[in-house]
Amino acid sequence: MKIRLKTTMAGPDGSFQPGQIVDFERGRAYALIEGGYAEQIGGEEPVSEPEVATLPQPKTAIIKTGKARR
C-alpha cells in the first residue's frame, strides 16, 4: 500500500523524510495512517476502521473469601 509520510521515519527498512511516498505492507501502512504519521494515497481501497467487538457485562462479580495471605 502506498502512503505519504508526514514525519521523519527511520528503522531497519531505511530512513524516510516527510512527504516521501513509500510502499509498505497493508498492516504497517494502516498502523502509520491511524497513528497520524502518514496518509493514504490513491490506487487502493480506502482504509476503514476495524470493527470492535463488545461483550456484555458479567451478571455477578467474583468475591474472594477466606484469609488474606501474607
C-alpha positions as a Markdown table, in Angstrom:
| # | Residue | x | y | z |
|---|---|---|---|---|
| 1 | Met | 0.0 | 0.0 | 0.0 |
| 2 | Lys | 1.4 | 3.4 | -0.9 |
| 3 | Ile | 1.4 | 6.1 | 1.7 |
| 4 | Arg | 2.9 | 9.6 | 2.0 |
| 5 | Leu | 4.8 | 10.2 | 5.3 |
| 6 | Lys | 4.0 | 13.2 | 7.4 |
| 7 | Thr | 7.1 | 12.8 | 9.6 |
| 8 | Thr | 10.6 | 11.6 | 9.5 |
| 9 | Met | 10.9 | 7.8 | 10.0 |
| 10 | Ala | 13.9 | 5.5 | 10.4 |
| 11 | Gly | 14.1 | 1.8 | 11.0 |
| 12 | Pro | 15.5 | -1.5 | 9.7 |
| 13 | Asp | 13.9 | -0.8 | 6.3 |
| 14 | Gly | 15.7 | 2.6 | 5.9 |
| 15 | Ser | 15.1 | 6.2 | 6.7 |
| 16 | Phe | 12.4 | 8.3 | 5.1 |
| 17 | Gln | 11.6 | 12.0 | 5.0 |
| 18 | Pro | 8.3 | 13.9 | 5.4 |
| 19 | Gly | 6.4 | 14.0 | 2.0 |
| 20 | Gln | 8.2 | 10.9 | 0.7 |
| 21 | Ile | 5.9 | 8.3 | -0.9 |
| 22 | Val | 6.7 | 4.7 | 0.3 |
| 23 | Asp | 5.2 | 1.3 | -0.3 |
| 24 | Phe | 4.6 | -0.7 | 2.9 |
| 25 | Glu | 2.6 | -3.9 | 3.5 |
| 26 | Arg | -1.0 | -3.2 | 4.4 |
| 27 | Gly | -0.8 | -3.8 | 8.2 |
| 28 | Arg | 2.2 | -1.5 | 8.7 |
| 29 | Ala | 0.7 | 1.2 | 6.4 |
| 30 | Tyr | -2.6 | 1.1 | 8.3 |
| 31 | Ala | -0.8 | 1.5 | 11.7 |
| 32 | Leu | 1.1 | 4.6 | 10.4 |
| 33 | Ile | -2.1 | 6.1 | 9.0 |
| 34 | Glu | -4.0 | 5.5 | 12.2 |
| 35 | Gly | -1.2 | 7.0 | 14.2 |
| 36 | Gly | -1.2 | 10.2 | 12.2 |
| 37 | Tyr | 2.3 | 9.6 | 10.8 |
| 38 | Ala | 1.2 | 9.0 | 7.2 |
| 39 | Glu | -1.7 | 9.5 | 4.8 |
| 40 | Gln | -3.0 | 7.1 | 2.2 |
| 41 | Ile | -2.6 | 7.9 | -1.5 |
| 42 | Gly | -4.8 | 6.6 | -4.3 |
| 43 | Gly | -4.7 | 3.3 | -6.0 |
| 44 | Glu | -6.2 | 1.0 | -3.3 |
| 45 | Glu | -9.4 | 0.8 | -1.4 |
| 46 | Pro | -9.6 | 3.3 | 1.4 |
| 47 | Val | -8.5 | 2.1 | 4.8 |
| 48 | Ser | -11.6 | 1.6 | 7.0 |
| 49 | Glu | -11.9 | 1.5 | 10.8 |
| 50 | Pro | -11.6 | -2.0 | 12.2 |
| 51 | Glu | -14.7 | -3.5 | 13.8 |
| 52 | Val | -14.7 | -3.6 | 17.6 |
| 53 | Ala | -16.4 | -6.4 | 19.4 |
| 54 | Thr | -18.3 | -5.6 | 22.6 |
| 55 | Leu | -19.0 | -8.1 | 25.4 |
| 56 | Pro | -21.9 | -7.9 | 27.8 |
| 57 | Gln | -21.1 | -7.0 | 31.4 |
| 58 | Pro | -20.9 | -10.1 | 33.7 |
| 59 | Lys | -24.0 | -10.6 | 35.8 |
| 60 | Thr | -22.2 | -11.3 | 39.1 |
| 61 | Ala | -18.8 | -10.4 | 40.4 |
| 62 | Ile | -16.3 | -12.9 | 41.8 |
| 63 | Ile | -16.0 | -12.4 | 45.6 |
| 64 | Lys | -12.8 | -13.7 | 47.3 |
| 65 | Thr | -13.4 | -15.3 | 50.7 |
| 66 | Gly | -11.0 | -16.6 | 53.3 |
| 67 | Lys | -7.9 | -15.3 | 55.0 |
| 68 | Ala | -5.6 | -13.0 | 53.2 |
| 69 | Arg | -2.1 | -14.3 | 52.6 |
| 70 | Arg | 0.9 | -12.6 | 54.0 |
